[in-house]
Amino acid sequence: MKVIPVIDVLNGVVVHAVRGQRKEYKPLQSNLTSAIAPLEVAKAFKNSGFTELYIADLDAIISCSVDFSMHKQIVAQARLKLLVDAGVTSIDRAQNLLDSGVSKVVVGTETLQRKEFVKDAVKRFGSKRVILSLDLKGEKVMVKLGFDGCVTPLCLLREFKSMGVEQVIILDLARVGSGEGVNVDFVKRVVAEIGVDVYVGGGVRDINDLFELQKIGVSGALVATALHNGKIPIPALKEAKFV
C-alpha cells in the first residue's frame, strides 16, 4: 500500500478541507511548509519523498474551467505523478487534463450526471488512466440531480466495474479533515465484493489506520490533514514503506 498526499486548491491557493464544507475552507497551515501556493506545497511533498500527488482542483470543479496550467507547472517543476479531480464530465475536458501532463484523471460521482461517461472515458483513455471516485457523505453516494445509475454504493461500483473501471477511490467527504478515522467496515466490503484496486480518502488519523487499511487489502490511502499536522510523521511512513 502507498500513501498519496492530497492538496485541495480553491481560489488559487491550497486550503484545509473539512467535511466537504467548501465555503468554510481556510488557507493551509502546515508543519511541512509555510507556503499556500500549489506548486510550492507540491514541491514540499516531493522533497519529503513522495512521488505521487492527488489534487482536488475545486476551482475547476466549480467553474468547469479548461485552464489546467497549474497541473502542467507542477508536473514540470515538482516532477510528481498527478491524480487530478477537476470535475471532468466530458471527453474533451479529460483530454485537455491529460494533455497537461497528469497521470490519471479522477472522475468523481459528485459531478457526474451520466454514468456512461465513465465507460466512454475508460474506452478512450484506458483503465490505467481513469480512476473513479465514489464520493460519499457517510454511506450516501453524492451524484448530480437526475443521475442515471444506481445510487447505493456497492450497486454503483458493480456498474462501474462492468464498464471496465479497475481503480476506485472511496472518498468520504463527511470525514475529510475530521480525524475521525475511516469507515473500515464499508471499505472491507468494497475490497471483498467488488474486486478492483481500492484507494481510501477521508478521516485517516494515524499510522495505525494505515496499517489497518493495508491489512484489509487497500491499494492506497489519500492523506492531507494528518501529514500537515504531523500526526503521521514522514519518517514513520518511510519506515513502514508507505512512501
N, C-alpha and C positions, 0 to 999 in steps of 0.2 A: 504494500500500500504506500501511496505517496501523499504528502501534504502539499496542497496548492494554495498559495496565498491569494487573497481577494482584495481588489480595490473597487470601491463604488465611486463613480465620478458624477458630480452634479454641479451645474453652473461652472464647469471647467476645473473644479478642484476635487481632491479626494475627501470624502466625507465619512463620518462614522454612521453606519446604517444600523438602525434599531427597529426591529419588528415590522419592517416594511412601511413605516410611517414617514414618508419622504419629506413632508413639509416640516418635520422636526429634525431632520438630519443636520448635524453641525460639522464644521471642518475638522478633519482628522487631528487627533492628538496621539502621538506615538512615541514609544521608547526607542524605536528603531531609527527614526528620522524626525527632524523638525519641519520637513517640507510638507506641503499640501499639493504641490503640482504633480500631476500623474506621472510624468517622466521621472521626476526625482524620487518619488515613492517606489516606482518600479526599479530604479537603479539600486535603491536601498535593499530591496528583496534580492536582486541579482548579487549584490555584494555579500549578502547573508548566505548565499549558496544555492538559492532556488533557481530552477531552470524554466519553470512554467508560471504563468500568472493568469488568474481569472479576472476579467474586467466586466463589471456591470456598468455599461455606458448609459446612465439614466438620462443624460441629455438627448442621446439618440433615440432612446425608447420613448421619451415624452414627445419629441418633435418630429420623429420619423426622418431624422437627418441622414444625408448620404455623405457627410463630411467625416471621413474616417482617418484624417491626417494624424490625429493623436496616436492611433494604433500603429500607423506606419512609422512614426517617430520613435515609439517605444521599441518596436521590433528592431529598428536600425541602430538605436543608441544603447538600449539596455540589453539587447540580444537575448530576449526571453521568448519562449513559445507562448502565444496568447490564445486563451479561450475567451471569446467575447460574446456577451449578450447585448445586442444593440437593438432589440425589438424587431428583428428581421422577420418579415412575413411574406416576402416576395423573392423570387429567384434573382432578379436584378440587384436588389439590395444585398442579398447574400453574396453574389458575385463581386460586388464592389467591396464588401468587407474582406473577402478572401484576397482580393487584389491588393489590399493594403498590407498584406503580409501575415495576417493572423493564421494560426494553425487550425483552429476549429471554430465554426460558427455554432453558437448556442441558440437553439430555438426554444424559447420559453412559452409554456402554456398560457401564462398571464396575458400575452399579447396575441395569442392565436385564436382565430375565428374559424379557420378552415383546416381541418385535420389533414386533408390531402396534401397541403403544402409540405408537410413533413416527408411524405412519400416522394413528392417531386424533388425535394432538396437532397434526399438520400440517393435517389436515382441520378441526379445531376452531378453531385459532388462526392458521393461515396460515403459509406458508413463511418469511415475513419475521420472525416472532416465535419461531420454533423453530429452534435450532441444534444439530446433532448433534455430540457429542464422541466421536471414536473414541479410546478410552482404551487405550493400549498400554504394554507393557513390552518394549522392543526392538521387534520386529515381531509380537509376540503380543498378540492382542486380549484385553482384560480384560472379562469378562462374568460374570453370576451363574451359578451352577451350574444346569444344566437349560435354559440359554438355547436358544431355538428357531430361531435363524438360523445363517447361515454364521459360522465362527469364523476365517476367513482375511480379512485386512484389505480387499483390493480386492473380493472377492466380497461381503462385508458392505456395503461402501459402495455397490456397484451395487444391492443390495437396497433400501437406504435411499433412493437416488436414485429408484428406481421408485415409492417411496411419496410422492414429492413433496418430499423434502429438497433444499434448494438451498444450504445453508450447512453446512460441516463444519469442525470443529476436529480437527487431528491432534495429539493430546496424548500425548507420550511421557513417562510418569511416571518411567521409568528415567533420564531426562536432566534432569528438573526440578531446578533449583538446583545442577546439576553443573558448569555452564560447559564442557560437553564439545562443544558445537555441535549442530546439527540434523542428522537423517538426511536429507540433501538428496536423495539418490538416490531414496528412498522418496517423499518429497514431490513430486518431479518426476513420478513415475509417477501419483500421485493427480491432480495437476493435468492431466496429459496424457490420462489414460484415463477419469476419472470425470465431468469437466465440471460441477463445482459450485464455488462460492466457497470457497476453502480458507484457513483460519487455522491457524497453527502455534504450538504451545507446547511448551516443554521444551528447555533447552540453549542458547538464544540467548546468544552470548558478547559480541558487539560490533557496531559499526555495519557492519562488513564482512559479517557474517552477514545483517544486514537487507538490504543491497544484493543479496546473492546470492538471498535469498528473493524480493525484488522482481523480479529478473531472470527467475525461472522462473514468475512469474505468481501468486504468493501474494497474497491479498487483505489479510491482516493477520497480525501477529505478537503473541503474548501474551508479555509480558516482566515479570519481577519482579526477580530477583537482580541482573541487570546494571544495572538502574535504581537499585536501592538502594545498590549498592557503587560506583557512579559509572563503571563500565566502559563504559556507554553514557550519555554526558552529554546532558542535556536540550537544550542549545543545538545540539548536532550533529544531534539528531532534528529540530529545527525547521528547521535549515538544509537538511536533506535532504527536508523536507516530509513527514515521517512522523508529525508531530503537527499 
